[in-house]
Amino acid sequence: MYTGLYVFPFFAYHRKTVEKHGLSLGVAGDPGKLWILAREVAISARWCIITKKRGVSMRQKIQPYLEQVKENTWCIVTGYARIPLYKLNKQDVILIDSGIPEDGKGIVACLQKARLNVKAVLTSHKHPDHIGNHLLLRRTFGAKLYMSRYTAAACAEPMNQVESYLGIASYRNIAQMMVEEFVPDVVIDWRGDSLEAEGVRFGILHFPGHCAEHMGFVTADNVAYLADTVLSKKIVTKLRTSFCTCVELDLRSKEAASKLKYDRYILAHNEVCDSIEELAILNRDILQGKADLLASLAQDYVTLEELVRRLMIFTGNDMSSVHKIRGTHHNVHVLLDYLLDTGVFTCRARDGKLQYKKQ
Ligand SMILES: [Zn+2]
């Protein structure tokens, strides 16, 4: 149902783009090619909603506060995330993830103001906005840290984090960004269906794709935390990147999320909702739409560099920014792997360069 809503603004924006950059895209003066391009773009119209001139900032500056989700399941609401909090009793709690380091002081102040003591922190995945305050919580409250093997490896050594930065940051950048290396108290069996922490059982939801060993949790109140598998509509509709390491697995995870039946859902970025099907499908369709659009830009054999350039023209991205070109590069790379894997693209070697084309 979302697709139709976005077709018109898409054309309004992209007709100008196509006209302006027709020459750059190799279709100027060739109405046939221009028509094919327009048709392909129409097919990938689901993607258009992420093509607004500006990307989205997932960060807002607010003082973290508590929000009840259902019975003993709460959230710490920060400007960047919703951090699930499960109350074991009046003062002891378990958190799932710990937010970005910049929110650390505010999160601790919020917990202390409510006289809450963190007994344990479960971890959905290794990205720094999910593990940013693990050490702070261990040092402040003596919290036990739970994470899977791969997440633990990433927290123990910057080199293991390189992949999680989606190719945008180098080893040195990452080593500087990491709060401090640490090892967990408990290693979660990622393949298991559930785990016990402080005498309470949490269900495990397997969501590979966003990154390796990415998982969600279900609290005893039948509330599911989906981590980064499903983003709020506000965020997903403005996000430029594919926001995942493996498109194929992430699409499957979004599909799986759409079929869940729990009482409520907590999205790390950044919402609580009562139903998930429509939003999970929107997340899936937007990601698929990004792959479709990239395919539509490779009617002829093109190099990775050229694909990056064409995509930046279409998204109205800042083509003079090294950071944005590098980000788009990674984005295209991830999508290319998916398009090659699924046989949508073919690849050939010419003069020492790889060239791609939609089959
Ligand atoms: Zn993440």
Residues whose N, C-alpha, C, O or C-beta is under 5 A from the ligand:
A	BS01	ZN	H127 D228
